[in-house]
Amino acid sequence: MTRQELLSKIPLFESLTEEDLNALTIRLEESEFAPGDVIFNQGDEGTSLFVIEEGAVDICYGEGAGNVTLATLFNGQYFGELSLFDGAPRSATATASKPTRVIRLDREDLVDFVHKNPAAALRIIEEMGDRLRQTNELMSRQVSRNVLQEQEETLTFGQRIADRVAAFGGSWPFIILFSVIMTVWMSINVLRVMSFDPYPFILLNLALSSVAALQAPIIMMSQNRQATKDKLLAENDYQVNLKAEMEIAALLRGQSELLARVAVMERTIIRRGE
């Protein structure tokens, strides 16, 4: 892959013409790093964009025991792009994980390029505008679903019966009804109004045991379904949160790039005015 093709893969420059890419390629500088060499440290002044021609680079955050590898980049991938515009300190450390060759575009070279090619700068800003519109469209799409309603539509007759039995069996009306039935049953037999189940109420115990034996598995069926509902809700929440996190990160990144590019344009206009 040529260096022009490498630059064209970077979102910042993918809308540039072949002539613009050639003009930028002339300004690129090549650097080589051995395994373990630090390309830049977290907190260093950001002045360059790097594109990997060959090798691999680890992007890490933190120091010592708190060091975390955020990403590992390979051939054709790039890093440090925002520093081209804002010159802010590096937010992470870049280290070569194997023999690596990178091409570097310095901020001063890009400013000079923009100063000499204002039309190319406008194309870069137009590309950023398109990316922001795509992000807005993504933000407007709904990924959340009413998973409970979707599951309700697929319930079988037996599952609906199990839910109703479980709901009634765990309610106060069930407790009151059963208490009244037991009281009337025992009162009739104790007062010998109808002595069909004298003390110790063996028939009543049999009826209660039968109801409990049938009710227990039905309630367990309903509880299993409730566990499935909870799992679906948790998975849906995870998907929504993940999408929101990715969209917010993309939106913030796009806004940062746009603001940085506007700042470059302002500086270019001021210099031309002077």
C-alpha positions as CSV (number, residue, x, y, z in Angstrom):
1,M,0.0,0.0,0.0
2,T,1.4,3.4,-1.0
3,R,1.6,6.3,1.3
4,Q,-1.1,8.1,-0.6
5,E,-3.4,5.1,0.0
6,L,-2.5,5.1,3.7
7,L,-3.5,8.8,4.0
8,S,-6.7,8.2,2.0
9,K,-7.8,5.6,4.6
10,I,-7.7,8.2,7.4
11,P,-11.2,9.8,7.8
12,L,-9.5,13.3,8.1
13,F,-8.2,13.0,4.5
14,E,-10.4,10.6,2.7
15,S,-12.2,13.3,0.8
16,L,-9.0,14.9,-0.5
17,T,-8.1,14.8,-4.2
18,E,-5.2,12.8,-5.5
19,E,-3.3,16.1,-6.0
20,D,-3.9,17.1,-2.4
21,L,-2.8,13.6,-1.1
22,N,0.4,13.9,-3.1
23,A,1.1,17.3,-1.7
24,L,0.6,15.9,1.8
25,T,2.7,12.8,1.1
26,I,5.7,14.9,0.3
27,R,5.6,16.3,3.9
28,L,5.6,12.9,5.5
29,E,8.6,11.7,7.5
30,E,9.6,8.1,8.2
31,S,10.6,6.8,11.7
32,E,11.5,3.3,12.8
33,F,11.2,1.9,16.3
34,A,12.4,-1.3,18.0
35,P,10.2,-3.5,20.2
36,G,9.6,-1.6,23.5
37,D,10.5,1.8,22.1
38,V,8.2,4.6,23.3
39,I,6.8,6.6,20.4
40,F,5.3,9.2,22.7
41,N,4.4,9.3,26.4
42,Q,1.1,10.2,28.0
43,G,1.2,14.0,28.8
44,D,3.7,14.8,26.0
45,E,2.9,17.7,23.7
46,G,0.9,16.5,20.8
47,T,2.4,17.6,17.5
48,S,2.1,14.8,15.0
49,L,-0.2,12.1,13.4
50,F,1.3,8.7,13.0
51,V,0.4,6.0,10.4
52,I,1.8,2.5,10.8
53,E,3.4,1.2,7.6
54,E,4.7,-2.0,9.2
55,G,4.7,-3.4,12.7
56,A,2.4,-3.0,15.7
57,V,1.8,-0.3,18.4
58,D,0.2,-0.6,21.8
59,I,-1.8,2.4,23.0
60,C,-1.7,2.3,26.8
61,Y,-3.1,4.5,29.6
62,G,-1.7,4.9,33.1
63,E,1.5,3.9,34.7
64,G,2.9,1.0,36.8
65,A,0.2,-1.3,38.2
66,G,-2.5,0.9,36.8
67,N,-1.3,0.6,33.2
68,V,-4.0,-0.5,30.8
69,T,-3.6,-1.4,27.1
70,L,-6.4,0.4,25.3
71,A,-5.7,-0.9,21.9
72,T,-3.1,-2.6,19.7
73,L,-2.8,-1.1,16.2
74,F,-1.3,-2.7,13.1
75,N,-0.4,-2.0,9.5
76,G,-2.5,0.9,7.9
77,Q,-3.9,2.1,11.2
78,Y,-3.2,5.6,12.6
79,F,-3.1,7.3,16.0
80,G,-2.5,10.8,17.4
81,E,-4.7,12.5,14.8
82,L,-6.4,15.1,17.1
83,S,-3.0,16.6,18.0
84,L,-2.7,17.9,14.4
85,F,-5.3,20.5,15.2
86,D,-5.3,21.3,19.0
87,G,-1.8,20.4,20.0
88,A,-3.2,19.2,23.3
89,P,-1.1,16.8,25.6
90,R,-1.2,13.1,24.6
91,S,-3.9,11.2,26.5
92,A,-2.1,7.9,26.3
93,T,1.3,6.3,25.7
94,A,2.2,4.7,22.3
95,T,4.8,1.9,22.4
96,A,6.1,-0.3,19.6
97,S,5.3,-4.0,20.4
98,K,7.5,-5.3,17.5
99,P,9.9,-3.8,14.9
100,T,7.7,-0.9,13.6
101,R,8.0,1.7,10.8
102,V,5.7,4.6,10.9
103,I,5.2,7.7,8.8
104,R,4.6,11.0,10.6
105,L,2.8,14.1,9.6
106,D,3.7,17.1,11.8
107,R,1.2,19.8,12.8
108,E,3.3,22.6,11.3
109,D,3.3,20.8,7.9
110,L,-0.5,20.4,8.0
111,V,-0.9,24.1,8.9
112,D,1.4,25.1,6.0
113,F,-0.5,22.7,3.7
114,V,-3.9,24.2,4.7
115,H,-2.5,27.7,4.3
116,K,-1.4,26.9,0.7
117,N,-4.5,24.8,-0.1
118,P,-7.6,26.4,1.4
119,A,-9.8,24.4,-0.9
120,A,-8.4,21.2,0.6
121,A,-9.2,22.6,4.1
122,L,-12.8,23.1,3.1
123,R,-13.0,19.5,1.8
124,I,-11.7,18.3,5.2
125,I,-14.4,20.3,7.0
126,E,-17.0,19.0,4.6
127,E,-16.0,15.5,5.4
128,M,-16.3,16.3,9.1
129,G,-19.8,17.7,8.5
130,D,-20.8,14.5,6.8
131,R,-19.5,12.4,9.6
132,L,-21.4,14.5,12.2
133,R,-24.6,14.1,10.1
134,Q,-24.1,10.3,10.1
135,T,-23.6,10.4,13.9
136,N,-26.8,12.4,14.3
137,E,-28.7,9.8,12.2
138,L,-27.3,7.0,14.3
139,M,-28.3,8.9,17.5
140,S,-31.9,9.2,16.1
141,R,-32.3,5.4,15.6
142,Q,-34.1,3.6,18.3
143,V,-32.5,0.3,19.5
144,S,-34.5,0.0,22.7
145,R,-37.3,-2.6,22.6
146,N,-40.2,-3.5,24.8
147,V,-38.9,-7.0,25.3
148,L,-41.7,-7.8,27.8
149,Q,-44.4,-7.1,25.2
150,E,-42.5,-9.1,22.6
151,Q,-42.3,-12.1,24.9
152,E,-46.0,-11.7,25.8
153,E,-46.9,-12.2,22.2
154,T,-45.1,-15.5,22.0
155,L,-46.6,-17.1,25.2
156,T,-48.4,-20.4,25.0
157,F,-51.7,-21.1,26.6
158,G,-50.0,-23.2,29.4
159,Q,-47.6,-20.3,30.2
160,R,-50.4,-17.8,30.5
161,I,-52.3,-20.2,32.8
162,A,-49.1,-20.6,34.9
163,D,-48.7,-16.9,35.2
164,R,-52.3,-16.4,36.4
165,V,-52.1,-19.2,38.9
166,A,-48.8,-17.9,40.3
167,A,-50.3,-14.3,40.5
168,F,-53.4,-15.5,42.3
169,G,-51.5,-17.9,44.6
170,G,-49.3,-15.2,45.8
171,S,-52.1,-12.7,46.6
172,W,-54.2,-11.7,49.6
173,P,-57.4,-12.8,48.0
174,F,-56.0,-16.4,47.8
175,I,-54.9,-16.3,51.4
176,I,-58.3,-15.0,52.6
177,L,-60.3,-17.4,50.4
178,F,-58.3,-20.4,51.7
179,S,-58.6,-19.2,55.3
180,V,-62.4,-18.9,54.9
181,I,-62.7,-22.4,53.3
182,M,-60.6,-24.0,56.0
183,T,-62.5,-22.3,58.8
184,V,-65.9,-23.3,57.4
185,W,-64.7,-26.9,56.7
186,M,-63.4,-27.4,60.3
187,S,-66.4,-25.6,61.9
188,I,-68.8,-27.9,60.1
189,N,-67.0,-31.0,61.2
190,V,-66.3,-29.8,64.8
191,L,-69.9,-28.7,65.3
192,R,-71.1,-31.9,63.6
193,V,-73.3,-30.0,61.2
194,M,-72.0,-32.4,58.6
195,S,-69.5,-34.9,59.9
196,F,-67.8,-35.9,56.7
197,D,-64.2,-35.2,57.9
198,P,-64.0,-35.4,61.7
199,Y,-60.9,-34.3,63.6
200,P,-58.0,-34.5,62.8
201,F,-59.3,-33.5,59.3
202,I,-57.5,-36.1,57.2
203,L,-59.5,-35.2,54.1
204,L,-58.7,-31.5,54.5
205,N,-55.0,-32.4,54.9
206,L,-55.2,-34.4,51.7
207,A,-56.8,-31.6,49.8
208,L,-54.2,-29.1,51.1
209,S,-51.4,-31.4,50.1
210,S,-52.8,-31.9,46.7
211,V,-53.2,-28.2,46.1
212,A,-49.7,-27.5,47.3
213,A,-48.2,-30.3,45.1
214,L,-49.9,-28.9,42.0
215,Q,-49.3,-25.2,42.9
216,A,-45.5,-25.5,43.5
217,P,-44.4,-26.6,40.0
218,I,-46.8,-24.1,38.4
219,I,-45.3,-21.3,40.5
220,M,-41.8,-22.5,39.6
221,M,-42.7,-22.4,35.9
222,S,-43.8,-18.8,36.4
223,Q,-40.6,-17.9,38.3
224,N,-38.5,-19.4,35.5
225,R,-40.3,-17.2,33.0
226,Q,-39.7,-14.2,35.3
227,A,-36.0,-15.0,35.3
228,T,-36.1,-15.1,31.5
229,K,-37.8,-11.7,31.5
230,D,-35.1,-10.3,33.8
231,K,-32.4,-11.6,31.6
232,L,-34.0,-10.1,28.5
233,L,-34.4,-6.7,30.3
234,A,-30.7,-6.8,31.4
235,E,-29.5,-7.7,27.9
236,N,-31.7,-4.9,26.3
237,D,-30.4,-2.4,28.9
238,Y,-26.8,-3.4,28.0
239,Q,-27.4,-3.0,24.3
240,V,-28.9,0.4,24.8
241,N,-26.2,1.6,27.2
242,L,-23.5,0.3,24.8
243,K,-25.0,2.0,21.9
244,A,-25.4,5.3,23.9
245,E,-21.8,5.1,25.0
246,M,-20.5,4.5,21.5
247,E,-22.6,7.3,20.0
248,I,-21.6,9.8,22.7
249,A,-18.0,9.0,22.2
250,A,-18.3,9.3,18.4
251,L,-20.2,12.6,18.8
252,L,-17.6,14.1,21.2
253,R,-14.8,12.9,19.0
254,G,-16.4,14.4,15.9
255,Q,-17.1,17.7,17.7
256,S,-13.5,17.9,18.9
257,E,-12.2,17.3,15.3
258,L,-14.6,19.9,13.9
259,L,-13.6,22.5,16.5
260,A,-9.9,21.8,15.9
261,R,-10.3,22.2,12.2
262,V,-12.3,25.4,12.6
263,A,-9.4,26.7,14.7
264,V,-6.9,25.9,12.0
265,M,-9.0,27.7,9.4
266,E,-9.3,30.8,11.7
267,R,-5.5,30.9,12.1
268,T,-5.0,30.4,8.4
269,I,-7.4,33.3,7.6
270,I,-5.7,35.5,10.1
271,R,-2.3,34.8,8.7
272,R,-3.5,35.5,5.2
273,G,-5.1,38.7,6.3
274,E,-1.8,39.8,7.8
